[in-house]
Amino acid sequence: MAQVTSMDKQKRVRCSDEQFLEAIFSSRTYAEIAAKTGQKIPTTMARYARTKAALSNKGEELPAMERAKPTKTVDNVEAMADIVKRLKAHANG
């Protein structure tokens, strides 16, 4: 088993509270915030939740974030219809 060295690990990205809040107010999705801060999306989502809870106690509200919608490149219904036709032809043939 290969050892993991410190060079193999991804370097931790640090982001100030001010930079993080600026990214929140200029973004609509967690992915946009992550791109602006250089952090990973799960890290961004967790930090957003902690920050929102802390500020909520002080009476300050953060804008609601949306999750980026996945882009579909394949029409699943058409693909499934083709599979059904192929299976019917195989079963009847």
PEPE-V369823 format. One record per backbone hydrogen bond with DSSP energy under -0.5 kcal/mol. CO is the residue of the C=O (numbers start at 1). NH is the residue of the N-H. E is the energy in kcal/mol with one decimal. If there is no record, write none. Layout:
((CO/NH/E) (CO/NH/E))
//
This chain:
((3/5/-0.7) (5/8/-1.0) (5/9/-1.0) (12/14/-0.6) (16/20/-2.5) (17/21/-2.8) (18/22/-2.4) (19/23/-2.0) (20/24/-2.0) (21/25/-2.3) (22/26/-0.9) (24/27/-1.4) (28/66/-2.7) (29/33/-1.7) (30/34/-2.8) (31/35/-2.2) (32/36/-1.9) (33/37/-2.1) (34/38/-2.2) (34/39/-0.6) (40/44/-2.4) (41/45/-2.7) (42/46/-2.1) (43/47/-2.5) (44/48/-2.6) (45/49/-2.2) (46/50/-2.3) (47/51/-2.8) (48/52/-3.0) (49/53/-2.1) (50/54/-2.2) (51/55/-2.6) (52/56/-2.0) (53/57/-1.3) (54/58/-0.6) (55/58/-0.6) (55/60/-2.6) (56/59/-1.2) (66/30/-1.2) (70/72/-0.5) (74/76/-1.0) (75/79/-1.9) (76/80/-2.7) (77/81/-2.4) (78/82/-2.1) (79/83/-1.9) (80/84/-2.4) (81/85/-2.3) (82/86/-2.2) (83/87/-2.7) (84/88/-2.6) (85/89/-2.3) (86/90/-2.1) (87/91/-2.4) (88/92/-2.4) (89/93/-1.3))
//
